[in-house]
């Protein structure tokens, strides 16, 4: 994705099961940031995408997993 400001990002769009406004089951579209170009190469971005797809196949939301990992890293530093 190329931003108006000129920044370039690797992103992955995916859908997960969620709930709508009326608590009805619904597919929710999300985006996962894989890194900034050129800091993250195409090869690395593809590997990160494949890892996220494996998580989705196992029923885990990759964005939530990424947030959990960041929280754990913060706690372990303290």
DAGI-V582749 format. One record per residue. N is the residue number from 1. RES is the residue in one small letter. PSI is psi in radians with two decimals (* if undefined). BURIAL is b if it has 24 or more other ideal C-beta (glycine too) atoms within 12 Angstrom, else e. D_LAST is the distance of its C-alpha to the last C-alpha in Angstrom with 2 decimals. Layout:
# DAGI-V582749
((N,RES,PSI,BURIAL,D_LAST) (N,RES,PSI,BURIAL,D_LAST))
This chain:
# DAGI-V582749
((1,x,2.35,e,34.61) (2,x,2.16,e,35.72) (3,x,2.81,e,34.68) (4,x,-0.57,e,37.14) (5,x,-0.15,e,35.10) (6,x,-0.16,e,35.56) (7,x,2.53,e,32.15) (8,x,2.28,e,32.47) (9,x,2.60,e,30.14) (10,x,2.16,b,30.36) (11,x,2.69,b,30.27) (12,x,2.24,b,31.37) (13,x,2.35,e,33.18) (14,x,2.96,b,33.37) (15,x,2.48,e,34.36) (16,x,2.81,b,32.86) (17,x,2.39,e,34.29) (18,x,-2.78,e,33.37) (19,x,2.54,e,35.25) (20,x,-2.98,e,37.43) (21,x,-0.52,e,38.03) (22,x,0.38,e,40.34) (23,x,0.56,e,37.99) (24,x,2.52,e,40.16) (25,x,2.38,e,38.82) (26,x,2.57,e,38.44) (27,x,2.23,e,37.21) (28,x,2.30,e,34.54) (29,x,2.33,e,34.19) (30,x,2.87,e,30.75) (31,x,2.43,e,29.65) (32,x,2.19,b,26.83) (33,x,2.23,b,25.79) (34,x,-0.18,b,26.00) (35,x,3.02,b,25.39) (36,x,2.44,e,27.31) (37,x,2.36,e,30.57) (38,x,0.11,e,31.11) (39,x,-0.64,e,27.48) (40,x,2.12,e,27.86) (41,x,2.91,e,31.26) (42,x,-0.71,e,33.60) (43,x,-0.79,e,33.15) (44,x,-0.69,e,29.33) (45,x,-0.69,b,29.80) (46,x,-0.66,e,32.32) (47,x,-0.73,e,30.09) (48,x,-0.67,b,27.29) (49,x,-0.77,b,30.08) (50,x,-0.69,e,31.36) (51,x,-0.73,e,27.98) (52,x,-0.68,b,27.81) (53,x,-0.64,e,31.41) (54,x,-0.73,e,30.66) (55,x,-0.78,b,27.99) (56,x,-0.70,b,30.63) (57,x,-0.51,e,33.22) (58,x,0.10,e,31.05) (59,x,0.33,e,30.68) (60,x,2.32,e,27.07) (61,x,2.06,e,26.43) (62,x,-0.56,b,24.80) (63,x,-0.74,b,23.36) (64,x,-0.66,e,21.64) (65,x,-0.70,e,20.40) (66,x,-0.73,b,19.00) (67,x,-0.73,e,17.14) (68,x,-0.77,e,15.79) (69,x,-0.70,e,14.65) (70,x,-0.72,e,12.87) (71,x,-0.72,e,11.07) (72,x,-0.70,e,10.17) (73,x,-0.69,e,8.97) (74,x,-0.76,e,6.67) (75,x,-0.69,e,5.36) (76,x,-0.43,e,5.50) (77,x,-0.63,e,3.79) (78,x,*,e,0.00))
